[in-house]
């Protein structure tokens, strides 16, 4: 089959309902049918056995472990893979969060809601469930940790792919003078999807939600506009500075990471978007503060009247604090769950103590756990950690990241 890029300006509900679902335009990404996909390697038996033994050790299971292992080995011998039970999938996704060395919010790993969507194979089905994920996780502002697990990679059939780095990301429009309106991180992705037929709003802003791009081997890559009610946003104001509202800033309420692979017992799930809730510095210090993102620290410093002629005035630090105060204040005012880096650092040490008391190591990537501002003022800064991260786990995917930042090439080119 030819890989195609189908474009729709309709909201996903209309696209999925049938009648209005025809694509507005089709663009072929290559002129000839693709070669047969490479077969995924057979599941590693040792990794599968290790996971199943862990599952049986930490859960009440009616089936004897030897019986389950025998069934798994039979499936791998005959098909190259095996299928997790719903309970194994849910447990594996939660333990993957428990083992995620870059996440400071793991105290809540048991609360993760796992959506078993392994039988959803169409691009429209994946996109519809991603929209439902956003609504479910947003929960009126009371953010719920959710993961949506789509079909795994198997020797018989490659898994669906989600191109976006997160389900909600903002467009970056490159101006003639080289400046960018919106998020500079996504200028190439924005240019790619615009070339494929996405139509930005008539009045462009710095916070236009990009379309969702989903790809399968059979259907190719399709774009879907996110419906407005699935993108819950918070306008950014400041508790003491009325002029802050004039900056016109806003940010989405729930961060759903969609370009990492979930790996459980040797089985890889490339499409498994998941979320917790924001820590304020992720927005204020990184998305708003980084020089290669919105770069708002100089803007805020100027409005504060700070002396920016010398670094030793610490104007950057002072402006960054006010930017982060504004984020926390705004989310609290809007009733949207958020946490600050001091509170979350103490909670992480509580999680660490619980893991140690359970006889488990807690893997930590120090450079990610220590917050991007006032690091030495948080308790997570002042200690060493285990760095080896066991499975199950979430893993970076270089190909997925490349597609998320550039809009191509297709996964099955």
NUZAZA-107696 format. One record per residue (C-alpha): residue in one letter; x, y, z. Coordinates in steps of 0.02 Angstrom, whole numbers, plus 50000, padded with zeros to 5 digits. Layout:
// residues N
AXYZ ...
This chain:
// residues 413
X500005000050000 X500575017649969 X500915027950122 X499815043350117 X499635058950221 X497805062850242 X497335079950304 X495745085250391 X495275101950462 X493795094150550 X493805090750735 X494125072350770 X492325069150821 X491725074050648 X493105064450562 X492755048650660 X490865049450643 X490835044350460 X489995056550342 X491115071650366 X492625060750386 X493305061150209 X495015069050201 X495075086250122 X496665081950030 X497865067450009 X499725069549985 X500785054649935 X502415054250030 X503215042349903 X502695036649729 X502865017749750 X502195005149875 X503365002750024 X504394987050043 X503824973950169 X504144980050348 X505624972450439 X505064959250561 X505184964250743 X506374952850837 X505644939150944 X505354943351126 X506834939851240 X506274925351350 X507354930451497 X506624947951501 X504854941251487 X505154928651626 X505914941851740 X504384952851721 X503124938951748 X504024933151905 X504004951051969 X502154952451931 X501774936352025 X502884941552171 X502024958452196 X500224953552157 X498944940552207 X498794929252055 X497714913652039 X498734905851898 X500324897151959 X501914905551896 X502544889851808 X500924888451711 X501034906651658 X502844904851605 X502444889351503 X501054898651413 X502204913451379 X503584902151308 X502334893251196 X501694909751125 X503464916251095 X503994899951014 X502504899950895 X502274918650860 X503864927450917 X502904937051051 X501584934851187 X500094944851249 X500024952651421 X498454949851521 X497524966051565 X498184964851743 X499974962251683 X499834977151566 X499144988551703 X500454982951828 X501864984651699 X501365002351653 X501315007551836 X502994999551875 X503725008151721 X503245024651804 X503995018451968 X505625014851877 X505685030751773 X507315038851827 X506895055951755 X505225058451844 X505115067252011 X503245063452033 X503355044652059 X502575044852232 X500895043052142 X501365028252031 X499995016952099 X498645029552051 X499005028451863 X497425024251763 X497895012051626 X496825011851468 X497034995351375 X496845000251191 X497844986151114 X496454981950991 X496394999550916 X497334998550751 X496665012950643 X497325030750638 X495575037550673 X495375025950821 X497055030750896 X496705049250872 X494955047850948 X495645039251102 X497025052351118 X495675065651124 X494725055551253 X496355053751351 X496515072751358 X494745074851421 X494915060951549 X496595066951613 X496055085251622 X494555080451730 X493915098151746 X495605103951812 X495865090151940 X497215081651835 X497245062651838 X498775052151790 X498265042051637 X499125030951509 X498335024951346 X499215009251283 X498975005651098 X499514989651007 X501294983451033 X502634979950904 X502524961850847 X503394951250715 X501754950550620 X501244968850626 X502114985350664 X501294996150796 X500445013050768 X501505028650790 X501075045850861 X502205059150787 X501905072650917 X503105074751063 X501625078551174 X499795077651126 X499685096451150 X501105107251083 X501045124851011 X501505130050834 X503055140250796 X502885152350648 X504525158450575 X504455176750523 X505425184450379 X506645192850500 X507075176150581 X506025178950737 X504715166250788 X502915168450842 X502505154050959 X503645139851011 X505325139650918 X505535121150961 X504165116550838 X504515127950690 X505035113550577 X503565102850630 X502405117650600 X503135120450427 X502955101950387 X501125100250439 X500705116750353 X501485109650195 X500425094050217 X498855104850221 X498585110550401 X497785127750407 X498305138350556 X497005150250629 X496685165850526 X497325176350671 X498915167450722 X499485167950902 X500935161451004 X499835147451071 X499005138550925 X498835119950960 X499665109250828 X498695095050745 X498895077250804 X499815066050680 X499515047250688 X500285034350573 X499995015950540 X500825004350416 X499195001150326 X498495018950316 X500005030150319 X500045046350420 X498485056750452 X498235073550537 X496825077750658 X496415094650732 X496185093850920 X494435099850970 X494485115551079 X493645107151227 X495075094451238 X496395108151257 X496105115451430 X497155131151444 X497625142851587 X497865161551557 X499425167551647 X499265182051768 X500275187551921 X499705189652102 X500555206852120 X500925213351945 X499345218251847 X500335221351687 X500785202851676 X499095199051597 X499545210851454 X500875198451397 X499455187351336 X500255171251398 X499355154851423 X499795136351437 X498875119851426 X498375111151586 X498945093251558 X500635087151490 X500365070851393 X502035063651334 X501785053951173 X503495050251097 X504195037551221 X504105018551211 X503355008651352 X504294992151369 X503594978251478 X504354961051489 X505164961951318 X503644969151229 X503774986751157 X502294998651147 X502835013451038 X501165022551056 X500785024251241 X500445042551285 X500465045951472 X500325060551592 X500515066451768 X500275084851808 X501425099651788 X502755105251908 X502785124251892 X504595125451836 X504245114551684 X503205129051618 X503965144451701 X505815139951696 X505885128951540 X504455131951418 X504355150551454 X506125153451516 X507315143851401 X508185154651273 X507755142551132 X505915141951182 X504835157151225 X506325166351303 X505235177351415 X506515181351550 X507175197051460 X505385202551426 X504885201051609 X506505209151666 X506165224251556 X504395226051622 X505075224951799 X506315238851760 X507835228451808 X509615233051762 X510055220651625 X511715228551579 X512695217251698 X512465199151748 X512935202351929 X511305211551959 X510505194251948 X509125201251838 X508865184351758 X508565175951926 X507365189351986 X506355189051825 X506315170051825 X505595169552000 X504175181351952 X503825171251795 X503665155351899 X502615164052030 X501425169151892 X501265151251829 X500885143952001 X499685157952043 X498745156151879 X498505137351891 X497915138752070 X496695152552021 X496045141951877 X495825126551986 X497055116251882 X498205104251973 X500025109651982 X501445107752106 X502965118052152 X504735111452148 X505025112752336 X503465102852383 X503785089852249 X505595087552303 X505035083052479 X503715071252409 X505025062752302 X506085058952455 X504525051252532 X504385040152379 X506225035852392 X506035030652574 X504525019752531 X505485011052393 X506975007752506 X505845000952643 X505084989052513 X506834982752473 X506864990852300 X508145002352222 X507495018952158 X508385024151997 X508695042751979 X509415053951843 X510055068151953 X510065080651810 X508185078351786 X507635076551967 X508485092452027 X507325106751973 X507915119851847 X507885134051974 X508435135252156 X509115117552145 X510205118652300 X508695124552401 X507835107952372 X508245092052469 X508455081452312 X510035091252269 X511065085552418 X511255066852395 X511805052952279 X510645040452195 X510595023652108 X510675026651922 X510305009551847 X508515009451785 X507704992051775 X506204987151672 X504784989251644 X505155007251594 X504855021451473 X506225023951345 X506685037951228 X506435034651043 X507615044350930 X506555041650775 X504995047450865 X505875062950931 X506505067050756 X504735065950686 X504075076450830 X505295090550793 X505375089850603 X503745082150543 X504545067350456 X505045055850382 X503625043250401 X503965028850520 X503685015950383 X504645024450241 
